[in-house]
Every structure is written in structure tokens, then in C-alpha cells.
Amino acid sequence: MIGKKIEEAILKQIQVEEQSSRIYMAMASWCEVNGFPGAAKFLFTHSDEERMHMTKLINYLNDKGGYARLKDLDAPEYKFKSLLDIFDQVLKHEEFVTASINKLFEIAFGEKDFTTSQFLQWYIEEQIEEESMFKGILDKFRLVGEQTGGLFHLDKELEALANAGPKEEFL
């Protein structure tokens, strides 16, 4: 049986993951209407991954005797200055998610819930990969600046990343 303190912390993380999905969905929609179909596809795919992260937490909590309940969400921002602005915000948001997962791990470890601590290792590793990927994408954006040719190629590269399909751990 999972402890109440850990259950509440997991419920908060479920909300963070669900909100992340909505944020990326809003960003994808902006990309779609502003001529960046590759970035849109990439962000729609990323939105789906966030829902998978949420579902994994829901299943874990329910399996351990808790009860995953969904909470209210804020409407995500939908106005952006540029594609670079979007990916700057994505990295900041991923850093926020990392801090949230680290806090959840700290609670689980402090409560000596080593099963949950072990379960959260996957999320910790996932966040390392996420932040690294978005830092690399931002590096490329900064290299091309506002050059339309460079943005066109970056959009195609983001589409290729989306077309690579879901990561194996989600299958």
C-alpha cells in the first residue's frame, strides 16, 4: 500500500505531466498555423509522450493501492514570438518538470518507499535525455538565427525526429 504523502506527490506529478501535454499541444498548434509543419508534428508527438508519462504514473499509483485522480489544469499559453521562443519555453518547462520529478523522488526516498524510488529512476533518466535534446535543438536555432533557409531545414529536421516514432520504452 502506498503512503498518503507519496500518493499526493504522485497526483501532483500526474498533473504536471498532463499540463505538459497541453502546453506542447498549444505550441504545436501555433507551429501548424505559422508554417512550421515539422515543428508542429514534433510537438504533437511530444505532447503524446507527456500523456504516456502521465498514464504510466496513473497505472503505477492505482497498482500500488492509491487512486489516481485528475486535477484541474490551467489553460496553456498560445501566443508566441517565434519558433525560437517556443523551444526556449520548452527547455524551461522541461527544467521545471525535472525539478518536480526530483522533488517526488526526494519524498519517496525520505518515506523509505524504495519501490517508488526505483520506479522514478526511469523518469529521472528521461528528463536527462529531454533536457539534452532540447538544448541541442536550441543550439541549432541559435546557429541559424532568423534565416528562413535555416529555419526551413530545422523544421525538416524536427519532422524527421517526429517520424522516428515513439521511443522503445513506450512500446
N, C-alpha and C positions, 0 to 999 in steps of 0.2 A: 504494500500500500504506500502510495506517495504522500509525503508530508504536505500540509496545507501551505506552508511558506513556499515550497518549491512549486506546488500547483499554481499558486498565484503568480509566481515569476514566469512560469511557462506560459500561462494565459497572456501575460504582458508581451512575451516574445511572439506568440501567435499573432497578436495584434500588430506588432512591428512588421512581421513578415507579410501580413495581409495588406497593411498600409504601403509597404514597399511595392507590392504588386500593382496597387492603384497608382502610385507615383510613376512607375515605369510605363504603365498603360497610358497615362496622360501625356508623358513625354513622347511616346511612340505616336500618339495621335497628332501631336504638334509636328513631328517629323513628317508624317504622312501628308499633311496638308501644306507643308512648306517645301516639298520637293526633295525629300531625303528618304526614298523608299527603303534603302538598305538599312539605314539607321532605325527606321520605323520597325522593320522586320526584326532587327537585332533586339530592340527594346521590348517589342511584343513577346519575343522568346524569353527575354529576361524576366518579364512580368510573369510568364507561365512558371518559370523556375522558382520565383518567390512564392507562388501559390503551392508548389510542390514542397518547399521548405516548411510552409505553414501546415500542410496536410501531414507531413512527417511528424511534426510536433503534436498535432491533434491526435494522431494514431498512437503515438508514444504515451501521451498523457492518459488517454482512455484505457490503453492496455495496462497501465500501471495502477489502475483503480481511481484515477482522477476523473474529472468531467470537463472536457474542453468546451467552453462556451465562448462564442464570438462576441466581441465588444464593438461599440460604436467606432466609426472611423471619421477622420477629417477629410474634407474634400481636398484633393491634391491641387497644387499649383498647375495652371495650364498656359500661362504666358511666359515665354522665354525669349531672350535676346538673340540667341544664336545656337547653333549646334554645339559649339564650344561651351556655351553657358550650360546647356543640358548636361554634358559629360562632366563639367566641373561639379554640378549639383549631384550627379550620380556618385562621384567619388566621395563627396562629403557625406552623402547619405549612407554609403557603404561603410564609412568610418564610424558613423553613428550606430549602424547595425552591429559592427564588430564590438563596440563598447557595450552594447546591450547584451550580446551573447556572453561576453566576458563577465558581466555582472551576474548573469544567470549561472554561469559556471561557478563563480565565487560563492553564490548562495548554495548551490548543490554541494560543493566541496565542504563548505562550512557546516552544512547539515549532515555531513558524512554520508551523503547519498551518492555512493561511488558508481552505482549503475547509471544514474542520470549524468554524472560527470563524464563517464565513458561515452555515453550516447552523444553528449555535446561536443566531443572531440571532432566529430565529422563536421559540425558547424564551424568550429574554430579553424580547421584546415580549409574549409570552403571560403571563409572570409579572407584568409591569406591570399588565395587564388583570385578572388573577386577584386580585392584592392590592387593587386599586382596587374591584373588585366586592365583595369580602368586607368591606372597610372600610365601604362603603355599606350593606351588609346589617346590619352591626353597629351602625351609626348608627341605623338604623330600630329595631332591637331595643332599644337604649337609650332611644329616644324613648317606646316603648310600655311599657317595664318589664315587669312581670308581669301586666298587664291581659289577661284572657282574650280580650276582644274584639279587642284589638290583635294578640295572638298569632295569633288566628284569621285575621285579614286578612294578616298577614305570611306565614302558612303558604300562603294562597291565592296571594300574590304569588310565593313561591318555586315553587309549582306552575306558574304562568304562565311563569316563566323556564325551567323544565324543558321545558314544552310548546313553547317557541320552537324546540326542536330543536337539533341539533349546529351548531356554527359552520361557516361555509362552508369554512374551511381544512382541515377534517377530511373533507370530501366527496371 
